[in-house]
Amino acid sequence: METGRFGEFGGQYITETLMNELIRLEKEYEFYKNDEEFNKELTTLFNEYAGRPSLLYYAEKMTKDLGGAKVYLKREDLNHTGSHKINNVLGQALLAKKMGKTRVIAETGAGQHGVATATAAALLGMECDVYMGKEDTERQALNVYRMELLGARVHPVTSGTMTLKDAVNETMREWATRVSDTHYVLGSVMGPHPFPMIVRDFQSVIGKEAKAQILEKEGKLPKAVIACVGGGSNAMGIFHEFIPDEDVALIGCEAAGRGVDTPQNAATIANGSKGIFHGMKSYFCQDDMGQIAPVYSISAGLDYPGIGPEHAYLHDTGRATYVPVTDDEAVEAFEYIARTEGIICAIESAHAISHAIKIAPTMSPEDIIIVNISGRGDKDVAAIARYRGIDIHE
Ligand SMILES: Cc1ncc(COP(=O)(O)O)c(C=O)c1O
């Protein structure tokens, strides 16, 4: 495949002022990804700091209750900082440091990526600025304070819908004004090349571990791997290692919000069309004129109007399937997994759980499903209580 492209998707549709920096980033990454010292340092950060490898947990009660396929959960929620975002952030922050950068900047939606970036900056002694839609700073106030505790400055973004897409715009703008000492730690498998490749590579540790773990526990591969999809980094992370295994179904769960037939959803594959935005060619929720549509999900991390270009390619080639999951279904799954397995997962991850609940009973007990639990749900508890009309006196 042509470098920087996944079929027709991907590319570098970006302001000229950033092109030299992207070329340099690709060169440095190509060097460091094969550098023994870099890989040793990153593995130490993964294992000694982030808590890898993450568990592959057999959800026995859920399996018995659903009465079909055996369900395993890949526990990225147990990582330091509470989600898969730390894998990519440690990789990029270490790379930035090697490149001589002293400052990192990031966009964030749910706040998990911002918290992870602030954490890595604290650890590696770098300055950190995080851009977050004002709407999200209110939905995820606890994460704003967490970032500040970690020494980062959080900038509420008031343009557009004041959510994730606007935070990406603002961070890109900021990066273009100050590339000399600053690296943009992009939080998902999106944006211009080489970001979708770099983020995928750093997240692919999830699938590599999951494959080795399931082979050790069960001696065979799963029938399906399920993950939620915002930009798509936890999904690409767990899918990538399984792409050559054609009998393994790869299923991404998008946020259908209040329904794919309402204007309030973020289901890019179900409702989107091909376009160019945030430096990449992919699928986007947009109007006939190419204006990006306002999107909505109960989950700030899935509230994004696009999808990473490699997912667009996996969709077009039929290698992966993408299904919409509504707010109601995700909240039910959030409550179900808490009650059944004693795990309060992120509302993003609950979208993937919801699909497992749907398909497990239709499969044989010989079959295995792996669901990626991309994060923990502490950040969502207050919002879910509100959704259920419960007053918990925050
Ligand atoms: C816990 C969690 N899961 C999933 C996502 C969605 O991102 P991605 O699709 O890149 O994995 C986010 C984003 O903030 C998140 O915090």
Ligand as a Chemical Component Dictionary entry (heavy atoms), coordinates in Angstrom:
data_LIG
# 
_chem_comp.id                   LIG 
_chem_comp.type                 NON-POLYMER 
_chem_comp.pdbx_formal_charge   0 
_chem_comp.three_letter_code    LIG 
# 
loop_
_chem_comp_atom.comp_id 
_chem_comp_atom.atom_id 
_chem_comp_atom.alt_atom_id 
_chem_comp_atom.type_symbol 
_chem_comp_atom.charge 
_chem_comp_atom.model_Cartn_x 
_chem_comp_atom.model_Cartn_y 
_chem_comp_atom.model_Cartn_z 
_chem_comp_atom.pdbx_ordinal 
LIG C1 C1 C 0 -12.372 5.205 27.299 1  
LIG C2 C2 C 0 -12.407 5.630 25.871 2  
LIG N1 N1 N 0 -12.736 4.721 24.932 3  
LIG C3 C3 C 0 -12.787 5.057 23.621 4  
LIG C4 C4 C 0 -12.534 6.345 23.190 5  
LIG C5 C5 C 0 -12.653 6.660 21.738 6  
LIG O1 O1 O 0 -11.434 6.876 21.108 7  
LIG P1 P1 P 0 -10.834 5.868 20.054 8  
LIG O2 O2 O 0 -11.921 5.561 19.068 9  
LIG O3 O3 O 0 -9.696  6.594 19.460 10 
LIG O4 O4 O 0 -10.420 4.632 20.789 11 
LIG C6 C6 C 0 -12.185 7.340 24.130 12 
LIG C7 C7 C 0 -11.887 8.708 23.704 13 
LIG O5 O5 O 0 -11.800 9.636 24.453 14 
LIG C8 C8 C 0 -12.114 6.957 25.505 15 
LIG O6 O6 O 0 -11.793 7.846 26.459 16 
# 
loop_
_chem_comp_bond.comp_id 
_chem_comp_bond.atom_id_1 
_chem_comp_bond.atom_id_2 
_chem_comp_bond.value_order 
_chem_comp_bond.pdbx_ordinal 
LIG C1 C2 SING 1  
LIG C2 N1 SING 2  
LIG C2 C8 DOUB 3  
LIG N1 C3 DOUB 4  
LIG C3 C4 SING 5  
LIG C4 C5 SING 6  
LIG C4 C6 DOUB 7  
LIG C5 O1 SING 8  
LIG O1 P1 SING 9  
LIG P1 O2 DOUB 10 
LIG P1 O3 SING 11 
LIG P1 O4 SING 12 
LIG C6 C7 SING 13 
LIG C6 C8 SING 14 
LIG C7 O5 DOUB 15 
LIG C8 O6 SING 16 
# 
